Amino acid sequence: MNESYRARTGQDTGSTAYGTGVAVFGTGSTAYDADYYEHGAAADRWARAQLFFEAKDFTAAARILRGVVDEDPRPVAPRLLLARAYYHSAQLGRAETELRAVLDRDPVEAYARLMLGRTLERQGRAGEAAGQLRIAAALGADV
């Protein structure tokens, strides 16, 4: 395999491709450098996390959002997206924790109530879920 082929295809095991912080492995999977998740201002990381979420890479989105939320825990939107990323990556305990934090800040956040109800259902806690889902419906969420 010559150098130009490696550069074009990224077939060099363990090499960093084009300085992006992405290491390409022989199996075709990618792994990001630890600095990749913390790189940039909060707004840049928020945008990057949204892209990962939209691409359904919920674990990467959660990893980025965890830093954004830890840096400034006041805004509801990043914490809610973090909860959704945890939910979709089956980290239900973490999703519940984040959703309860959202509801502590904004008790009438209908979508957070709905998600908390769904999270509790997935954890087999139907009784608790029913109460949250009733509140969500009263707040106008499509249950």
C-alpha positions in Angstrom: 0.0 0.0 0.0 1.6 3.3 -1.0 1.4 6.6 0.9 -1.0 8.3 -1.6 -3.4 5.4 -1.4 -3.4 5.6 2.4 -4.0 9.3 2.3 -7.0 9.0 -0.1 -8.7 6.0 1.5 -7.8 6.3 5.2 -6.8 2.6 5.2 -3.8 3.2 7.5 -4.7 1.5 10.8 -4.5 4.0 13.7 -3.6 7.0 11.6 -5.3 10.3 12.1 -7.2 11.3 8.9 -6.5 14.8 7.6 -6.0 16.3 11.1 -9.7 16.0 12.0 -9.0 14.1 15.2 -10.6 11.0 13.7 -8.6 7.9 13.7 -9.5 5.4 11.0 -9.1 1.7 11.8 -9.0 -1.3 9.5 -12.6 -2.3 10.2 -13.9 1.0 8.9 -15.0 2.2 12.4 -13.8 5.5 13.7 -12.7 6.7 17.1 -12.4 10.3 18.2 -9.6 11.8 20.2 -10.6 12.8 23.7 -10.0 16.5 22.9 -12.6 16.3 20.0 -15.5 16.2 22.4 -14.3 19.2 24.5 -13.0 21.3 21.5 -14.4 24.7 20.9 -16.7 27.2 22.6 -20.0 26.0 24.1 -21.9 27.1 21.1 -19.7 25.1 18.8 -20.0 22.0 20.9 -23.8 22.5 21.1 -24.0 22.6 17.3 -21.6 19.5 17.0 -23.8 17.6 19.5 -26.9 18.4 17.5 -25.2 17.0 14.4 -24.3 13.8 16.1 -27.8 13.5 17.5 -29.4 14.1 14.0 -27.0 11.4 12.7 -28.3 9.1 15.4 -24.9 8.8 17.1 -26.5 9.3 20.5 -23.5 8.2 22.5 -21.2 10.9 20.9 -23.9 13.5 21.3 -24.3 12.7 25.0 -20.5 12.8 25.5 -20.4 16.3 24.0 -23.5 17.5 25.8 -22.3 16.3 29.1 -19.5 18.8 29.0 -21.8 21.6 27.8 -24.3 21.0 30.6 -21.5 20.7 33.2 -20.1 24.0 32.1 -23.4 25.8 32.4 -26.2 23.8 34.0 -28.8 26.6 33.7 -30.1 26.3 30.1 -32.8 23.7 29.7 -32.3 22.9 26.0 -28.9 21.3 26.2 -29.9 19.3 29.2 -33.1 18.1 27.5 -31.2 17.1 24.4 -28.7 15.3 26.7 -31.6 13.4 28.3 -32.9 12.5 24.8 -29.5 11.2 23.8 -29.3 9.1 27.0 -32.8 7.8 26.3 -32.0 6.8 22.7 -28.8 5.1 23.8 -30.6 3.1 26.5 -28.9 4.9 29.4 -32.3 5.2 31.1 -31.0 6.0 34.6 -29.0 8.9 33.3 -32.0 10.1 31.1 -34.2 10.1 34.2 -31.7 12.1 36.2 -31.4 14.7 33.5 -35.2 14.9 32.9 -35.8 15.4 36.6 -33.2 18.2 36.6 -35.0 19.8 33.7 -38.3 19.6 35.6 -36.7 21.1 38.7 -35.9 24.2 36.6 -39.1 24.2 34.5 -41.9 22.1 36.0 -44.3 22.8 33.1 -42.0 21.5 30.4 -44.5 19.2 28.7 -41.9 17.3 26.6 -39.7 16.6 29.6 -42.8 15.2 31.4 -43.6 13.0 28.4 -40.0 11.8 28.1 -39.8 11.1 31.8 -43.0 9.0 31.5 -41.6 7.1 28.6 -38.3 6.6 30.4 -40.0 5.3 33.5 -42.1 2.9 31.3 -39.0 1.5 29.7 -37.6 0.9 33.2 -40.7 -1.1 34.1 -42.1 1.5 36.4 -45.6 1.8 35.0 -47.2 3.4 38.0 -44.8 6.3 38.2 -44.9 6.6 34.4 -48.7 7.0 34.4 -48.6 10.0 36.7 -46.0 11.8 34.5 -47.9 11.0 31.3 -51.1 12.4 32.8 -49.3 15.6 33.7 -47.7 15.7 30.2 -51.2 15.3 28.6 -52.6 18.1 30.8 -49.7 20.3 29.7 -50.6 19.7 26.0 -48.1 17.0 25.1 -49.2 14.4 22.5 -49.3 11.3 24.7 
